[in-house]
Amino acid sequence: MQKAAYSPAQFCTDHGIARTTLYALFKEGRGPTTFKVGRRTLISNEAAAAWRARMEEQTAAHAQKEVAL
């Protein structure tokens, strides 16, 4: 069964990134969209999927720039 939402720690574990990397992405404005429930910060499954797609697009665009050089 797929998770409806991730805590930042769960997101990092499931996506194979360090928490420091996630928070650096948040600081750069490149992290997944979050929402609050009480004091908890969560990342919806949909936001995680959108973030993965965005990161894939950025990686592909960067690769195309390198090939063009």
C-alpha positions as CSV (number, residue, x, y, z in Angstrom):
1,M,0.0,0.0,0.0
2,Q,1.3,3.4,-0.9
3,K,1.7,6.1,1.8
4,A,-0.7,9.0,1.7
5,A,2.0,11.3,3.2
6,Y,5.6,11.2,4.4
7,S,7.3,12.8,7.3
8,P,10.5,14.5,6.1
9,A,12.5,11.6,7.6
10,Q,10.4,9.0,5.9
11,F,10.7,10.9,2.6
12,C,14.4,10.9,2.9
13,T,14.6,7.2,3.7
14,D,12.2,6.3,0.8
15,H,14.0,8.5,-1.7
16,G,17.6,7.7,-0.6
17,I,18.6,11.3,0.3
18,A,20.1,12.7,3.4
19,R,18.0,15.1,5.6
20,T,20.6,17.8,5.1
21,T,20.1,17.5,1.3
22,L,16.3,17.8,1.7
23,Y,16.6,20.9,3.9
24,A,19.1,22.4,1.4
25,L,16.6,21.8,-1.4
26,F,13.9,23.5,0.8
27,K,16.2,26.5,1.3
28,E,16.9,26.7,-2.5
29,G,13.1,26.5,-3.2
30,R,13.6,23.1,-5.0
31,G,12.1,20.8,-2.3
32,P,8.8,19.0,-2.4
33,T,5.7,20.9,-1.3
34,T,4.8,20.4,2.3
35,F,1.7,20.8,4.5
36,K,1.2,21.0,8.2
37,V,-1.1,19.0,10.5
38,G,-0.8,20.5,13.9
39,R,3.0,20.7,14.5
40,R,3.9,18.0,12.0
41,T,5.3,18.8,8.6
42,L,4.2,16.3,5.9
43,I,4.8,15.7,2.2
44,S,1.9,14.2,0.3
45,N,2.4,11.3,-2.0
46,E,1.3,13.6,-4.9
47,A,3.8,16.3,-3.9
48,A,6.5,13.6,-3.8
49,A,5.6,12.4,-7.3
50,A,5.6,16.0,-8.6
51,W,9.0,16.6,-7.0
52,R,10.4,13.4,-8.6
53,A,9.1,14.5,-12.0
54,R,10.5,18.0,-11.6
55,M,13.9,16.7,-10.6
56,E,13.9,14.3,-13.6
57,E,13.1,17.2,-15.9
58,Q,15.9,19.3,-14.4
59,T,18.4,16.5,-14.8
60,A,17.4,15.9,-18.4
61,A,17.7,19.6,-19.2
62,H,21.1,19.8,-17.6
63,A,22.2,16.7,-19.6
64,Q,21.0,18.3,-22.8
65,K,23.0,21.5,-22.1
66,E,26.2,19.4,-21.5
67,V,25.7,17.5,-24.8
68,A,25.2,20.8,-26.7
69,L,28.6,22.2,-25.4
